């Protein structure tokens, strides 16, 4: 759990903590968290930030944005790959049910 995250109060936050740790570990392994020398300035709804912090348990703005960007950067492209392989499986194949 990030140093600035609240302790989970319910199952929703417990799941979010596990997801945070998984995403950030994958981002670290992928080299996405190296060279932290860039700054971002944005105008954003405080309600959006508050809700994202509530759902994740992340309190620090930097960690919240880093988690959100890492989640996007690590997308698995499932839908694109699924579309690409459409029709490549033999329709007569026995799937066990």
PyMOL commands that set and color helices and strands:
alter all, ss='L'
color gray80, all
select helices_A, chain A and resi 11-29+46-56+61-73+78-85
alter helices_A, ss='H'
color red, helices_A
deselect
rebuild
show_as cartoon
